[in-house]
């Protein structure tokens, strides 16, 4: 069973958030939290909040939180805020504030006989 958490319209560039999301994909939930706490990126704090929300959702579903891992994490592009900035010679230069949608899915690890620890 999976638990999902989403945060839409986050004011961070999707490209910058994907760099952090790639670090924690596939890790255990507690390892991912420790890694995000030590990562010196603004997007790490945002992804940490979504990850903690997904783990809390898993706890509400009655899943074993100690066996949680980040099964899927992705950052989609959101809408852009288009703004104008003053430029030289009385002109205006456009720029865009990018937004992202962050989705984190955590799952319980299934320990079977196929795994390295279960085979011995």
C-alpha positions as CSV (number, residue, x, y, z in Angstrom):
1,X,0.0,0.0,0.0
2,X,1.2,3.5,-0.8
3,X,0.8,6.9,0.8
4,X,0.8,10.0,-1.3
5,X,1.4,13.7,-0.5
6,X,1.3,16.6,-3.0
7,X,2.1,20.3,-2.7
8,X,0.9,22.3,-5.7
9,X,2.0,25.9,-6.7
10,X,5.3,25.9,-4.8
11,X,7.3,29.0,-5.6
12,X,10.5,27.2,-6.6
13,X,11.9,26.4,-10.1
14,X,11.1,22.9,-11.1
15,X,14.6,22.3,-12.4
16,X,16.2,23.3,-9.1
17,X,13.7,21.1,-7.2
18,X,14.4,18.1,-9.4
19,X,18.1,18.2,-8.4
20,X,17.0,17.6,-4.8
21,X,14.3,15.1,-5.6
22,X,16.8,12.9,-7.5
23,X,18.9,12.7,-4.3
24,X,16.2,11.0,-2.2
25,X,14.4,8.8,-4.7
26,X,14.5,5.2,-3.5
27,X,16.0,5.9,0.0
28,X,14.4,4.9,3.3
29,X,12.2,7.6,4.7
30,X,14.4,8.3,7.7
31,X,17.6,8.4,5.6
32,X,15.8,10.8,3.2
33,X,14.8,13.1,6.0
34,X,18.4,13.2,7.3
35,X,19.8,13.8,3.8
36,X,17.3,16.7,3.2
37,X,18.2,18.3,6.6
38,X,21.8,18.4,5.6
39,X,21.3,19.5,2.0
40,X,22.1,23.2,1.4
41,X,19.4,23.9,-1.1
42,X,16.2,25.9,-0.7
43,X,14.2,23.2,-2.4
44,X,15.3,20.7,0.2
45,X,13.2,22.2,2.9
46,X,10.2,22.3,0.7
47,X,10.6,18.6,-0.3
48,X,11.2,17.7,3.3
49,X,7.7,19.1,4.3
50,X,6.0,17.0,1.5
51,X,8.0,13.9,2.6
52,X,7.0,14.3,6.2
53,X,3.4,14.8,5.1
54,X,3.5,11.5,3.1
55,X,4.9,9.6,6.1
56,X,2.2,11.1,8.3
57,X,-0.4,9.9,5.8
58,X,1.1,6.5,5.8
59,X,0.9,6.4,9.6
60,X,-2.8,7.4,9.4
61,X,-3.4,4.4,7.0
62,X,-1.9,2.1,9.6
63,X,1.3,1.3,7.7
64,X,4.6,0.5,9.5
65,X,6.5,3.8,9.3
66,X,9.9,2.2,10.1
67,X,9.7,0.2,6.9
68,X,8.8,3.2,4.7
69,X,10.9,4.2,1.6
70,X,10.4,6.9,-1.1
71,X,9.0,4.8,-3.9
72,X,8.3,7.7,-6.2
73,X,9.0,11.4,-6.1
74,X,8.6,13.8,-9.0
75,X,8.4,17.5,-9.6
76,X,6.1,18.8,-12.3
77,X,6.0,22.3,-13.8
78,X,3.3,24.6,-12.6
79,X,2.1,27.9,-14.0
80,X,4.4,30.8,-14.5
81,X,3.8,34.3,-13.1
82,X,4.8,36.8,-15.9
83,X,6.1,40.1,-14.6
84,X,7.8,43.1,-16.1
85,X,11.0,44.8,-14.9
86,X,12.2,48.3,-15.8
87,X,14.9,48.2,-18.5
88,X,17.2,50.7,-20.2
89,X,15.9,53.6,-22.3
90,X,12.4,53.5,-20.7
91,X,11.6,50.0,-21.9
92,X,10.3,47.0,-20.0
93,X,11.9,43.5,-19.8
94,X,9.7,40.5,-19.1
95,X,10.7,37.8,-16.7
96,X,8.9,34.7,-15.2
97,X,8.5,33.4,-11.7
98,X,8.3,29.6,-12.1
99,X,6.2,27.3,-9.9
100,X,6.3,23.6,-9.3
101,X,4.1,20.8,-8.2
102,X,5.9,18.3,-5.8
103,X,4.5,14.8,-5.5
104,X,6.0,12.2,-3.0
105,X,4.8,8.6,-2.7
106,X,6.1,6.4,0.1
107,X,5.6,2.6,0.3
108,X,6.3,-0.2,2.7
109,X,9.3,-2.4,2.0
110,X,8.3,-5.9,1.1
111,X,10.8,-8.3,2.5
112,X,10.6,-11.6,0.7
113,X,12.8,-14.6,0.0
114,X,14.1,-12.9,-3.1
115,X,15.9,-10.2,-1.2
116,X,19.6,-10.6,-0.1
117,X,18.7,-10.6,3.7
118,X,15.8,-13.0,3.3
119,X,17.7,-15.6,1.2
120,X,20.4,-16.3,3.9
